[in-house]
Each structure stands twice: as C-alpha cells, then as structure tokens.
Amino acid sequence: MDQIAHLPILLSACGSDRVRNMATVNVCETFESIQGESTWAGLLCFFIRLSGCNLRCKYCDTTHAYTSGRDVEIAKLTEEVAASKAAIVEITGGEPLLQPGFRELAIQLRDSTGKPILVETNGSLDISVVPDEVITIMDVKCPGSGQSHAMNLANIKRLRSKDEVKFVLSDRADYDWAKDFVLTHDLTSICGAVLFSPVFGLLKADDLGKWIVKDGLPVRLQMQLHKIVGMK
C-alpha cells in the first residue's frame, strides 16, 4: 500500500486538518540518550521521535507519540543534529514513515551531518522510501503485539544488507512464531542482523537466551539497554 493511502491516518494521528509542508515534520520530541537497541546499542544517539502511529501494540511504551507533536522545520532539526556530539542519529516514532516529510528529513540528515542515520519502522509501510545509506531497523510484529496482521510482507524483499530486523517477544508462542518467520524467509542471509528482544518486564531475558541456545538460532539477543541503566 502506498503512502497516499495512509494520508488520512497521518492527518488524524498528528492532529492536523491540513497536509503538512514537505519542509517540516511533526515532532513529538528530540533528545540525546544512549542507544538502547540494535547493533548500534551503547552509542550516544540523537533521537528524533516523530508523531503519529498507525498501529497499537499491546506493550507500546511510547503512547505519547500517538498524537502529541509540533511542526518543526527540517532545516532546524538538521542544525540541532549537526551541533550535537552524538555519534549516531535515529528517526523513530510513532511510525516515521507515515509523514510526508520523512524522506526529506532523512536525506538532509544523511547529507549534512556525516553521521550514521537509523530509522526505526514498524514494518507495515513500504520501506523503499528510506534513502540509500540510511539504515532501516524494521520491526516484525509478533502475535503477542496484537498487530502481526499489519506486516507488509513485501518489505522482506526490500531489505538491504546493512538493514536490521527486530522481533519483540512477549512469550514462548511469540518465540516459536518468530523462529519460523526467520527460517522461512532466510532473514539472516538478507540483512545485517536479526534481533530478538524480550518485552521488558514481561518475558525473562534468560529464558529467551536459553531458547536461542537450544535451537542454535542465528539471531542476536537484544536487551533494551537504556531501560536497564535507567535512561530514556
């Protein structure tokens, strides 16, 4: 489904009755923190959290991004990132691909800052809009999220070797489902990393680790480092 089809969702999610200027994006918040997920975990990161989301995961920890936001010029965000000492930049949400200005934001950050740019997306929208040299970190929603039906399976073929795929697991049933998905689609040969992450406070990380070891699954156990150390 193309981006135009999602325009009504975007306008509703961002609380606007007009199409937003491509030179702006609707921003929930910006902040610096330690990157807590992906193979980039542990690095100082500048986060740009865009507003609006088309999914409602049961375990969502950023519900404030559903509707809260303000229009910000892309040029201003680029200046803030360039001035930051952060080693990397992540565009997240919400669901950043919903916004018409997303691609222009990613391009300007890529071309102006010289820093690695990551974008975290929920897997429901066409990821081919992510510019070259910008790294996609794509969620595949497991049944425990309540949103597995929203997965855009065509995105599997759109993944690039530097991209990463993340599964957030609520229980053993999610693990078995995710394992089958990884093996069926041969994900580890397509992208740079496949990440299995337990829902914080719901699935014990040591249980997940033991399942991975027992099955010899070629995935990376991922913890939400920022939550472990008590950061945003």
HELIX and SHEET records of a PDB file:
HELIX    1   1 ILE A    4  HIS A    6  5                                   3    
HELIX    2   2 LEU A    7  ALA A   13  1                                   7    
HELIX    3   3 THR A   63  ALA A   65  5                                   3    
HELIX    4   4 ILE A   74  ALA A   83  1                                  10    
HELIX    5   5 PRO A   96  LEU A   98  5                                   3    
HELIX    6   6 PHE A  102  THR A  113  1                                  12    
HELIX    7   7 ILE A  127  VAL A  129  5                                   3    
HELIX    8   8 PRO A  143  SER A  145  5                                   3    
HELIX    9   9 SER A  148  ALA A  150  5                                   3    
HELIX   10  10 LEU A  153  ARG A  158  5                                   6    
HELIX   11  11 ARG A  172  HIS A  185  1                                  14    
HELIX   12  12 LEU A  187  SER A  189  5                                   3    
HELIX   13  13 ALA A  205  ASP A  215  1                                  11    
HELIX   14  14 LEU A  225  ILE A  228  1                                   4    
SHEET    1   A 9 ARG A  70  GLU A  73  0                                        
SHEET    2   A 9 THR A  24  ILE A  34 -1                                        
SHEET    3   A 9 LEU A  44  LEU A  50 -1                                        
SHEET    4   A 9 ILE A  88  THR A  92  1                                        
SHEET    5   A 9 ILE A 117  THR A 121  1                                        
SHEET    6   A 9 ILE A 135  ASP A 139  1                                        
SHEET    7   A 9 GLU A 164  LEU A 169  1                                        
SHEET    8   A 9 ALA A 193  PRO A 198  1                                        
SHEET    9   A 9 ARG A 220  LEU A 221  1                                        
END                                                                             
